[in-house]
Every structure is written in structure tokens, then in C-alpha cells.
Amino acid sequence: MNATLEEVKEAAKKADAHEFIKKLPMQYHTYLEEAGNGLSGGEKQRIALARAFLKDNKFYIMDESTSNLDFATENIIFDMIYNKFRKKTMLIIAHRLATVKNCDKIIVMDKGRIIEQGNHEELLKRKGKYWKLWEMQQGNFTVNSEENVFDETDVNENIDELVYT
């Protein structure tokens, strides 16, 4: 990739990486260990995002690309991602539904099968699996409300995810 130092710095700023890079021993000229050892998960993700900001691809795959970031930083970065890549095709894989709510099309999968698809508003109106997960992530779960009742399978799957991830 051919980029000037100024272009790299600008991409790092957009990815919220500039400040921690300035603290590295040789700043932007620091050699990192294999696989970025010595950096936190969030720092690695920020560097990966900065690299994506430098490229001009037609298609981007973002697999849990902000999962190690705090919610505030994640929101800032996704605003930039949506603006920067607005006219690009992105495949965003995420468990935090807030990161995909602005996507044109959301595909909900369960056990390797597509079970729902649509945009955020359409999926919420259907009150299916996406809606259930959204409600849980928003903290809107009401135990006594019949429309919010989860079957035992859903609860057990979520418990398994908590235990094994």
C-alpha cells in the first residue's frame, strides 16, 4: 500500500488510533510484533480499521471489527465507517445489533440458516428473533410481558453463549 505519512495519520485519526500510536516508542515508525502482540485487542482493531480507511476497495468484510472497543468509541467509528464507505458494499458480522442498525439490509442467521432479513425498522416490526435480541441488548426485557417471553431453547442458547465465549 502506497500512502504518505500524512494519509496514514489521517486514517489513524479516523480510526481513533492516533493518540495511542503517538505513545509508541517510535510512534508511526514502531515495528510491531507478529500479530500485533503487545497491543490490546481494541488497539489492533483500530489499526485494522485505519488500514481499511486507506484502501479504496469495492467490498469490505468487517467481522466483529469493533467488538473490543467501548460503546462510545464504537459508535464514533461506525459513524465514520458508514460515511466513508457509504457507496461501498460491506458485509458486517456483529453480535452487537447497534452496529448494524443503520445497514440497508440485515440478515439474521440461526444455526447456519437465514431466518429473517430486512432493515432495522422492518425487523423490529416483525417481533421475531432480531426483535428479541434487540430488546435484550437494550435492557428492555420484561419478565411478565407475554410478548417478551422467550422459550426455553432461546434462554439455554444464550446461557451457552455466555459460558463458552
Z-matrix of the N, CA and C atoms (Angstrom, degrees):
N
C 1 1.442
C 2 1.522 1 107.94
N 3 1.290 2 116.25 1 126.00
C 4 1.459 3 121.06 2 178.44
C 5 1.519 4 109.54 3 -100.82
N 6 1.316 5 115.85 4 107.83
C 7 1.467 6 121.03 5 178.09
C 8 1.520 7 108.10 6 -140.44
N 9 1.310 8 115.58 7 146.21
C 10 1.461 9 119.72 8 176.41
C 11 1.526 10 109.01 9 -75.95
N 12 1.315 11 116.05 10 162.47
C 13 1.460 12 120.57 11 177.67
C 14 1.525 13 110.22 12 -59.74
N 15 1.305 14 117.34 13 -37.72
C 16 1.476 15 120.91 14 178.94
C 17 1.521 16 111.20 15 -64.76
N 18 1.334 17 117.57 16 -39.50
C 19 1.468 18 121.09 17 177.53
C 20 1.522 19 110.62 18 -65.97
N 21 1.332 20 116.53 19 -39.85
C 22 1.465 21 121.17 20 177.82
C 23 1.523 22 110.07 21 -63.89
N 24 1.323 23 116.90 22 -44.57
C 25 1.472 24 120.75 23 179.18
C 26 1.525 25 111.10 24 -62.45
N 27 1.308 26 116.89 25 -41.37
C 28 1.471 27 120.79 26 179.64
C 29 1.528 28 110.40 27 -63.67
N 30 1.325 29 116.88 28 -42.59
C 31 1.466 30 120.78 29 177.66
C 32 1.527 31 110.50 30 -64.31
N 33 1.324 32 116.82 31 -40.32
C 34 1.469 33 121.06 32 178.42
C 35 1.526 34 110.89 33 -63.71
N 36 1.303 35 117.13 34 -38.93
C 37 1.471 36 120.49 35 177.57
C 38 1.520 37 110.57 36 -63.79
N 39 1.326 38 117.11 37 -42.59
C 40 1.467 39 121.01 38 179.12
C 41 1.520 40 111.28 39 -63.75
N 42 1.328 41 116.53 40 -32.47
C 43 1.466 42 121.39 41 -179.56
C 44 1.529 43 112.17 42 -90.82
N 45 1.316 44 117.15 43 7.04
C 46 1.466 45 123.02 44 179.95
C 47 1.535 46 111.32 45 60.05
N 48 1.341 47 116.03 46 37.43
C 49 1.463 48 121.30 47 -179.65
C 50 1.526 49 112.72 48 -110.26
N 51 1.297 50 117.63 49 -15.14
C 52 1.467 51 122.10 50 -172.70
C 53 1.531 52 112.49 51 -57.50
N 54 1.313 53 117.51 52 -44.42
C 55 1.469 54 120.36 53 -175.60
C 56 1.524 55 112.27 54 -63.96
N 57 1.344 56 117.88 55 -44.10
C 58 1.469 57 117.66 56 -179.90
C 59 1.524 58 111.23 57 -74.12
N 60 1.323 59 118.21 58 -29.29
C 61 1.469 60 120.45 59 176.85
C 62 1.527 61 109.94 60 -65.41
N 63 1.329 62 117.19 61 -38.49
C 64 1.473 63 120.57 62 178.99
C 65 1.529 64 111.49 63 -62.37
N 66 1.332 65 117.62 64 -22.41
C 67 1.466 66 121.20 65 -178.87
C 68 1.530 67 112.47 66 -89.69
N 69 1.335 68 117.88 67 -7.36
C 70 1.464 69 120.86 68 177.64
C 71 1.527 70 109.01 69 -69.58
N 72 1.342 71 117.58 70 155.06
C 73 1.471 72 120.84 71 -175.22
C 74 1.532 73 114.46 72 -51.06
N 75 1.320 74 117.06 73 -42.74
C 76 1.471 75 120.09 74 -179.98
C 77 1.532 76 110.33 75 -119.35
N 78 1.298 77 116.11 76 26.30
C 79 1.463 78 123.67 77 -179.97
C 80 1.528 79 111.04 78 48.28
N 81 1.315 80 117.28 79 -120.54
C 82 1.467 81 121.06 80 -176.13
C 83 1.530 82 112.93 81 -73.47
N 84 1.304 83 118.08 82 -6.81
C 85 1.464 84 121.86 83 -179.80
C 86 1.526 85 111.65 84 -106.06
N 87 1.323 86 117.74 85 12.12
C 88 1.462 87 122.67 86 -179.83
C 89 1.524 88 109.72 87 -75.12
N 90 1.327 89 116.10 88 132.12
C 91 1.457 90 120.88 89 173.87
C 92 1.516 91 107.75 90 -84.10
N 93 1.328 92 116.01 91 130.97
C 94 1.455 93 120.99 92 179.81
C 95 1.516 94 109.65 93 -99.57
N 96 1.320 95 114.97 94 152.87
C 97 1.458 96 120.07 95 177.44
C 98 1.526 97 109.51 96 -68.86
N 99 1.329 98 115.59 97 167.27
C 100 1.455 99 120.63 98 178.43
C 101 1.522 100 110.06 99 -54.84
N 102 1.317 101 116.55 100 137.28
C 103 1.469 102 124.38 101 -179.95
C 104 1.529 103 112.14 102 60.22
N 105 1.322 104 116.75 103 20.62
C 106 1.462 105 119.83 104 177.45
C 107 1.510 106 114.19 105 70.12
N 108 1.336 107 116.68 106 22.25
C 109 1.467 108 119.29 107 178.07
C 110 1.519 109 108.90 108 -54.92
N 111 1.304 110 115.70 109 139.47
C 112 1.453 111 120.91 110 -176.49
C 113 1.522 112 111.88 111 101.09
N 114 1.334 113 116.53 112 -14.15
C 115 1.461 114 120.99 113 175.25
C 116 1.525 115 108.84 114 -103.98
N 117 1.312 116 116.37 115 152.12
C 118 1.467 117 119.84 116 176.02
C 119 1.526 118 108.91 117 -73.82
N 120 1.320 119 116.22 118 166.03
C 121 1.462 120 120.51 119 177.34
C 122 1.519 121 111.59 120 -58.38
N 123 1.331 122 116.78 121 -42.04
C 124 1.461 123 121.02 122 179.04
C 125 1.515 124 112.50 123 -65.14
N 126 1.339 125 116.81 124 -37.95
C 127 1.472 126 120.45 125 178.29
C 128 1.525 127 110.69 126 -66.10
N 129 1.335 128 116.59 127 -41.26
C 130 1.468 129 120.18 128 177.39
C 131 1.526 130 110.38 129 -61.29
N 132 1.339 131 115.88 130 -42.91
C 133 1.460 132 119.22 131 -179.89
C 134 1.523 133 111.23 132 -64.63
N 135 1.310 134 116.91 133 -38.80
C 136 1.466 135 120.12 134 179.45
C 137 1.528 136 111.21 135 -64.59
N 138 1.328 137 117.14 136 -39.79
C 139 1.470 138 120.39 137 177.57
C 140 1.526 139 110.00 138 -65.58
N 141 1.326 140 117.02 139 -41.96
C 142 1.470 141 120.18 140 178.04
C 143 1.528 142 110.68 141 -61.71
N 144 1.317 143 116.99 142 -40.54
C 145 1.464 144 120.53 143 178.22
C 146 1.528 145 111.14 144 -66.38
N 147 1.326 146 116.79 145 -39.95
C 148 1.469 147 120.20 146 177.71
C 149 1.529 148 110.05 147 -60.48
N 150 1.320 149 116.44 148 -41.53
C 151 1.473 150 119.89 149 178.02
C 152 1.523 151 110.79 150 -62.96
N 153 1.337 152 116.36 151 -39.92
C 154 1.468 153 119.95 152 177.93
C 155 1.525 154 110.71 153 -64.20
N 156 1.344 155 116.92 154 -38.04
C 157 1.463 156 120.32 155 178.63
C 158 1.530 157 111.48 156 -63.59
N 159 1.336 158 117.10 157 -28.31
C 160 1.470 159 120.89 158 -179.46
C 161 1.527 160 112.85 159 -77.32
N 162 1.322 161 116.59 160 -26.36
C 163 1.463 162 120.13 161 -175.58
C 164 1.523 163 110.62 162 -86.37
N 165 1.309 164 115.25 163 159.18
C 166 1.457 165 120.70 164 176.40
C 167 1.523 166 108.72 165 -122.14
N 168 1.321 167 115.79 166 63.90
C 169 1.458 168 120.99 167 179.07
C 170 1.526 169 110.33 168 -83.73
N 171 1.313 170 116.37 169 161.40
C 172 1.467 171 120.88 170 175.24
C 173 1.522 172 110.74 171 -87.77
N 174 1.336 173 116.67 172 -21.35
C 175 1.460 174 121.50 173 -173.69
C 176 1.524 175 109.19 174 -138.24
N 177 1.313 176 116.54 175 132.87
C 178 1.467 177 122.01 176 179.27
C 179 1.521 178 109.31 177 -126.31
N 180 1.325 179 116.28 178 138.04
C 181 1.459 180 121.72 179 172.60
C 182 1.516 181 106.83 180 -111.42
N 183 1.316 182 115.93 181 122.37
C 184 1.461 183 121.40 182 179.66
C 185 1.523 184 107.47 183 -119.09
N 186 1.309 185 115.72 184 98.33
C 187 1.462 186 122.30 185 -177.27
C 188 1.518 187 109.14 186 -98.09
N 189 1.333 188 115.87 187 101.64
C 190 1.467 189 121.79 188 -178.15
C 191 1.530 190 109.79 189 51.10
N 192 1.326 191 116.13 190 43.14
C 193 1.466 192 121.91 191 -171.39
C 194 1.518 193 114.57 192 -66.97
N 195 1.324 194 117.73 193 -15.31
C 196 1.471 195 119.71 194 179.22
C 197 1.524 196 111.64 195 -128.33
N 198 1.314 197 117.49 196 19.02
C 199 1.469 198 120.62 197 -174.19
C 200 1.527 199 113.61 198 -64.43
N 201 1.324 200 118.36 199 -23.15
C 202 1.468 201 120.84 200 179.75
C 203 1.526 202 113.21 201 -96.69
N 204 1.320 203 116.33 202 10.39
C 205 1.460 204 119.99 203 -179.94
C 206 1.523 205 110.14 204 -101.95
N 207 1.325 206 116.10 205 153.91
C 208 1.459 207 119.27 206 174.78
C 209 1.529 208 108.08 207 -70.28
N 210 1.338 209 116.51 208 162.13
C 211 1.464 210 120.88 209 -174.41
C 212 1.524 211 113.02 210 -60.74
N 213 1.321 212 117.75 211 -40.20
C 214 1.470 213 120.56 212 -178.28
C 215 1.526 214 110.58 213 -63.48
N 216 1.340 215 116.79 214 -47.42
C 217 1.468 216 121.02 215 179.43
C 218 1.519 217 110.15 216 -65.10
N 219 1.326 218 116.29 217 -40.97
C 220 1.464 219 120.59 218 178.99
C 221 1.533 220 110.81 219 -59.09
N 222 1.318 221 117.27 220 -44.05
C 223 1.470 222 120.64 221 179.45
C 224 1.520 223 111.53 222 -63.21
N 225 1.326 224 116.82 223 -43.07
C 226 1.466 225 120.96 224 178.93
C 227 1.527 226 110.19 225 -61.54
N 228 1.323 227 116.07 226 -46.25
C 229 1.465 228 120.38 227 -177.52
C 230 1.525 229 110.97 228 -67.16
N 231 1.341 230 117.75 229 -40.73
C 232 1.464 231 118.23 230 179.45
C 233 1.521 232 111.86 231 -68.02
N 234 1.317 233 118.29 232 -31.82
C 235 1.468 234 119.46 233 172.60
C 236 1.524 235 109.73 234 -59.34
N 237 1.331 236 116.44 235 -43.69
C 238 1.468 237 120.56 236 178.92
C 239 1.527 238 111.34 237 -66.71
N 240 1.345 239 116.18 238 -41.24
C 241 1.464 240 120.25 239 179.74
C 242 1.527 241 109.75 240 -60.72
N 243 1.327 242 116.83 241 -48.01
C 244 1.466 243 119.88 242 -178.85
C 245 1.523 244 111.47 243 -63.54
N 246 1.331 245 117.74 244 -35.53
C 247 1.466 246 120.22 245 177.80
C 248 1.524 247 111.65 246 -73.13
N 249 1.334 248 116.81 247 -46.91
C 250 1.466 249 121.80 248 -176.82
C 251 1.533 250 111.64 249 -65.43
N 252 1.332 251 116.22 250 -41.91
C 253 1.464 252 120.98 251 -173.96
C 254 1.528 253 112.43 252 -105.52
N 255 1.309 254 117.08 253 21.67
C 256 1.466 255 122.70 254 -175.88
C 257 1.530 256 112.30 255 -51.50
N 258 1.310 257 117.36 256 -38.56
C 259 1.465 258 120.54 257 -177.28
C 260 1.526 259 112.28 258 -100.53
N 261 1.316 260 116.22 259 16.90
C 262 1.463 261 121.72 260 179.80
C 263 1.527 262 109.04 261 -109.11
N 264 1.317 263 115.62 262 164.28
C 265 1.458 264 120.82 263 173.83
C 266 1.518 265 107.83 264 -94.76
N 267 1.331 266 115.52 265 128.94
C 268 1.464 267 120.61 266 179.54
C 269 1.520 268 109.61 267 -126.91
N 270 1.310 269 115.34 268 137.79
C 271 1.452 270 121.89 269 169.44
C 272 1.522 271 104.87 270 -108.68
N 273 1.329 272 116.12 271 110.46
C 274 1.462 273 120.91 272 -177.30
C 275 1.518 274 107.96 273 -108.98
N 276 1.314 275 115.89 274 118.93
C 277 1.458 276 121.82 275 177.86
C 278 1.515 277 106.46 276 -103.16
N 279 1.338 278 115.99 277 121.30
C 280 1.465 279 118.59 278 -174.47
C 281 1.517 280 110.99 279 -153.25
N 282 1.316 281 114.53 280 148.27
C 283 1.459 282 120.96 281 171.02
C 284 1.522 283 110.55 282 -97.75
N 285 1.320 284 117.42 283 -27.22
C 286 1.465 285 121.20 284 175.14
C 287 1.522 286 107.46 285 -81.17
N 288 1.307 287 116.18 286 107.59
C 289 1.460 288 120.45 287 -174.09
C 290 1.521 289 112.90 288 -66.02
N 291 1.311 290 118.00 289 -24.20
C 292 1.467 291 120.43 290 178.04
C 293 1.527 292 111.01 291 -59.66
N 294 1.325 293 117.29 292 -26.35
C 295 1.465 294 119.92 293 -178.70
C 296 1.521 295 112.60 294 -76.64
N 297 1.334 296 117.91 295 -17.12
C 298 1.463 297 119.97 296 -178.64
C 299 1.525 298 112.89 297 -113.99
N 300 1.318 299 118.03 298 -0.50
C 301 1.472 300 119.66 299 -173.42
C 302 1.524 301 113.17 300 -63.14
N 303 1.318 302 119.30 301 -22.45
C 304 1.466 303 121.74 302 179.27
C 305 1.524 304 113.38 303 -93.22
N 306 1.315 305 117.16 304 3.60
C 307 1.467 306 120.43 305 -179.83
C 308 1.528 307 110.46 306 -71.93
N 309 1.332 308 115.78 307 150.33
C 310 1.464 309 121.00 308 177.73
C 311 1.523 310 111.42 309 -65.19
N 312 1.326 311 116.01 310 -37.23
C 313 1.460 312 120.61 311 -178.59
C 314 1.520 313 108.98 312 -140.04
N 315 1.317 314 115.49 313 130.50
C 316 1.462 315 122.23 314 178.25
C 317 1.522 316 107.05 315 -116.34
N 318 1.312 317 116.06 316 130.87
C 319 1.459 318 121.37 317 177.77
C 320 1.521 319 107.17 318 -113.09
N 321 1.331 320 115.72 319 123.32
C 322 1.463 321 121.74 320 -179.56
C 323 1.520 322 107.37 321 -101.22
N 324 1.328 323 115.25 322 125.83
C 325 1.460 324 120.32 323 -179.55
C 326 1.516 325 109.84 324 -116.59
N 327 1.313 326 115.16 325 149.01
C 328 1.458 327 122.00 326 175.68
C 329 1.519 328 107.20 327 -143.49
N 330 1.295 329 116.45 328 123.86
C 331 1.465 330 122.56 329 -179.53
C 332 1.533 331 111.57 330 52.95
N 333 1.354 332 115.94 331 41.59
C 334 1.450 333 121.33 332 175.72
C 335 1.518 334 115.31 333 80.03
N 336 1.328 335 117.90 334 3.87
C 337 1.469 336 121.34 335 -179.32
C 338 1.522 337 110.62 336 -117.47
N 339 1.326 338 116.10 337 144.58
C 340 1.464 339 120.78 338 173.96
C 341 1.520 340 107.62 339 -75.24
N 342 1.338 341 115.92 340 123.64
C 343 1.462 342 119.48 341 -179.94
C 344 1.528 343 112.64 342 -113.37
N 345 1.334 344 117.11 343 -20.14
C 346 1.459 345 121.07 344 177.68
C 347 1.520 346 108.69 345 -153.53
N 348 1.322 347 115.34 346 153.54
C 349 1.457 348 119.64 347 171.06
C 350 1.515 349 109.45 348 -156.14
N 351 1.315 350 114.56 349 151.19
C 352 1.455 351 121.71 350 -178.63
C 353 1.515 352 108.18 351 155.44
N 354 1.330 353 116.90 352 -172.96
C 355 1.460 354 118.07 353 174.18
C 356 1.533 355 108.72 354 -88.92
N 357 1.306 356 116.99 355 177.10
C 358 1.465 357 122.36 356 -174.74
C 359 1.532 358 111.56 357 -55.57
N 360 1.317 359 116.71 358 -50.48
C 361 1.470 360 120.82 359 -177.30
C 362 1.526 361 111.56 360 -63.18
N 363 1.330 362 116.90 361 -43.26
C 364 1.469 363 120.53 362 179.34
C 365 1.524 364 111.02 363 -61.33
N 366 1.320 365 116.36 364 -43.46
C 367 1.463 366 120.20 365 -178.69
C 368 1.523 367 111.75 366 -67.87
N 369 1.315 368 117.53 367 -36.68
C 370 1.466 369 119.73 368 177.17
C 371 1.523 370 110.72 369 -65.59
N 372 1.324 371 117.87 370 -40.51
C 373 1.473 372 121.67 371 -179.47
C 374 1.522 373 111.79 372 -62.88
N 375 1.332 374 117.70 373 -31.79
C 376 1.469 375 121.56 374 -178.38
C 377 1.527 376 112.71 375 -71.95
N 378 1.320 377 116.30 376 -22.17
C 379 1.469 378 122.71 377 -179.05
C 380 1.534 379 112.04 378 53.92
N 381 1.324 380 115.87 379 43.98
C 382 1.458 381 122.09 380 176.85
C 383 1.524 382 110.51 381 -98.73
N 384 1.312 383 115.90 382 -147.59
C 385 1.467 384 122.46 383 -177.17
C 386 1.532 385 111.64 384 -62.02
N 387 1.336 386 117.00 385 -43.96
C 388 1.469 387 120.35 386 179.05
C 389 1.521 388 109.78 387 -58.23
N 390 1.322 389 116.62 388 -47.20
C 391 1.465 390 121.09 389 -179.89
C 392 1.533 391 110.54 390 -58.98
N 393 1.335 392 116.41 391 -44.52
C 394 1.472 393 120.22 392 179.37
C 395 1.527 394 110.75 393 -59.39
N 396 1.319 395 115.83 394 -47.38
C 397 1.467 396 119.82 395 -179.88
C 398 1.525 397 111.01 396 -64.64
N 399 1.338 398 116.74 397 -41.11
C 400 1.468 399 120.95 398 178.38
C 401 1.530 400 110.02 399 -60.01
N 402 1.324 401 116.69 400 -47.27
C 403 1.466 402 121.16 401 -179.84
C 404 1.530 403 110.72 402 -59.78
N 405 1.313 404 116.66 403 -43.16
C 406 1.469 405 119.96 404 178.91
C 407 1.522 406 110.68 405 -62.25
N 408 1.326 407 117.18 406 -44.16
C 409 1.464 408 120.52 407 -177.69
C 410 1.523 409 112.15 408 -70.70
N 411 1.317 410 117.54 409 -23.08
C 412 1.461 411 120.90 410 178.05
C 413 1.525 412 111.78 411 -88.34
N 414 1.334 413 116.82 412 -6.23
C 415 1.462 414 120.43 413 -178.84
C 416 1.517 415 112.21 414 75.74
N 417 1.334 416 117.74 415 22.46
C 418 1.461 417 122.05 416 -177.79
C 419 1.515 418 113.05 417 -97.02
N 420 1.308 419 117.42 418 18.56
C 421 1.456 420 121.19 419 -177.28
C 422 1.524 421 109.82 420 -74.28
N 423 1.325 422 116.40 421 123.41
C 424 1.462 423 122.18 422 177.81
C 425 1.517 424 108.10 423 -115.46
N 426 1.322 425 117.48 424 118.60
C 427 1.462 426 122.47 425 -174.56
C 428 1.519 427 111.84 426 -62.50
N 429 1.331 428 118.52 427 -40.51
C 430 1.459 429 120.95 428 -172.45
C 431 1.523 430 114.36 429 -86.83
N 432 1.290 431 118.90 430 -6.85
C 433 1.457 432 121.30 431 -178.86
C 434 1.525 433 109.46 432 -83.25
N 435 1.342 434 116.20 433 123.55
C 436 1.469 435 119.74 434 -177.57
C 437 1.522 436 112.37 435 -60.93
N 438 1.330 437 117.30 436 -34.42
C 439 1.463 438 118.84 437 -178.02
C 440 1.520 439 112.41 438 -72.42
N 441 1.322 440 118.29 439 -13.80
C 442 1.462 441 121.64 440 179.35
C 443 1.522 442 112.78 441 -102.94
N 444 1.320 443 117.72 442 7.06
C 445 1.459 444 120.46 443 -176.56
C 446 1.528 445 109.30 444 -73.76
N 447 1.322 446 115.56 445 131.26
C 448 1.458 447 122.20 446 176.88
C 449 1.514 448 107.70 447 -101.35
N 450 1.320 449 115.88 448 142.49
C 451 1.456 450 115.86 449 175.92
C 452 1.523 451 109.40 450 -76.90
N 453 1.307 452 115.60 451 165.59
C 454 1.465 453 121.22 452 -173.82
C 455 1.525 454 111.68 453 -59.48
N 456 1.335 455 117.38 454 -34.33
C 457 1.462 456 120.78 455 179.57
C 458 1.522 457 110.86 456 -61.22
N 459 1.354 458 117.08 457 -46.00
C 460 1.464 459 120.63 458 178.73
C 461 1.517 460 111.11 459 -58.43
N 462 1.318 461 116.40 460 -45.31
C 463 1.464 462 120.89 461 -178.27
C 464 1.520 463 110.17 462 -64.08
N 465 1.331 464 117.30 463 -45.94
C 466 1.465 465 120.36 464 -179.67
C 467 1.523 466 111.75 465 -63.42
N 468 1.352 467 117.56 466 -39.42
C 469 1.467 468 120.05 467 178.03
C 470 1.518 469 110.71 468 -62.76
N 471 1.324 470 117.27 469 -41.86
C 472 1.462 471 120.55 470 179.68
C 473 1.522 472 111.20 471 -66.76
N 474 1.321 473 117.21 472 -38.14
C 475 1.466 474 120.26 473 177.62
C 476 1.522 475 109.52 474 -64.65
N 477 1.347 476 116.91 475 -44.01
C 478 1.466 477 120.22 476 178.11
C 479 1.521 478 110.88 477 -58.81
N 480 1.347 479 117.54 478 -41.94
C 481 1.464 480 120.78 479 179.01
C 482 1.520 481 110.91 480 -62.15
N 483 1.321 482 116.94 481 -39.90
C 484 1.463 483 119.95 482 179.92
C 485 1.518 484 111.18 483 -66.54
N 486 1.328 485 116.12 484 -39.20
C 487 1.460 486 120.46 485 -176.55
C 488 1.520 487 111.40 486 -72.34
N 489 1.320 488 118.21 487 -39.29
C 490 1.458 489 121.12 488 -171.23
C 491 1.515 490 115.13 489 -99.33
N 492 1.339 491 119.02 490 -4.53
C 493 1.464 492 118.44 491 -179.44
C 494 1.496 493 111.45 492 -107.23
